[in-house]
Every structure is written in structure tokens, then in C-alpha cells.
């Protein structure tokens, strides 16, 4: 999946597949994770959030989307 670099101390890059609703995030710590069943508006919100790490924590991580480590 193609990811775009983001300005964040936690997230390195973000990609999204609207056909499958998979959000892929690479972290500065080295891990790459895919979050499943993520609606498009969550991806849009993440990309426009002033603090991408905080948005990720509240609206993705704590929201409980299933995920898998892919890298």
C-alpha cells in the first residue's frame, strides 16, 4: 500500500485503501500496522488533524479497530 509521509513525532507515514477500508500506518518506532474496517472519514480526520498522534490514539487505537502487524 502506498503511504504518504506525515508530520508527527509518532506516526511516520499513512496510507488508506477506500475499497477495503484498510488504514496502514508506519510508526517512527519501526512497526507497520494495518487497521481494518476504518471508515473514510476517520482517515480524512487523521490526515487533517493538527496532532496526528493524538487523533490516532483517540479515534483509532482506543476505538478498538482490529489490526495486524505487517512490518
Secondary structure by P-SEA (a helix, b strand, c coil): cbbbbbbccccccccccccccbbbbbcccbbbbbbccccaaaaaaaaacccaaaaaaccccccccbbbbcc
